Amino acid sequence: MKPSPTLTLRAVLFLRVNDGAQPTQELFDAQEKTCRSYCEAHGYEVVRVFREEGSASAASRPEFQKMIAFCSSKEANIQYVVVSDFARWSHSMEEVVSSIQLLSRSGVTVRSTQDTKFPVFQGAALRAAFGSMKSAGKLKALNRGKGSKHGS
């Protein structure tokens, strides 16, 4: 009887530092070291590293977009994106939800090395949190009379 092949869990790392952060290379290196240690501890093979320099709220994030495209491709066969903490991902809840949902449809899970309570940044909890925020905004609008035809 042949032994069953071991499934290799493939991961990419997403690293981000702010523009003008000093020293940039050291910050990238520290994030990468943390993420690689996490992957090693969980049995993930790191196949690619994406490094973004700039704000998480910037409209143009070329490395972030490349990472999403790479992970979404069937050929890449990626199971995980690992970040040092979720602040590296995005400051926009809308972008968080849309990018996580996009990756999730491709079978990719986003993991944080620092968030031990919620290491998986996707799924029902995220959608519920975003839904609550959206509902709170609608409630505020209704309270101001903007949600009604008869509001002043």
Secondary structure, 3 states (H helix, E strand, C coil): CCCCCCCCEEEEEEEEECCCCCCHHHHHHHHHHHHHHHHHHHCEEEEEEEEEECCCCCCCCHHHHHHHHHHHCHHHCCCEEEECCHHHCCCCHHHHHHHHHHHHHCCCEEEECCCCCCCECCCHHHHHHHHHHHHHHHHHHHHCCCCCCCCC
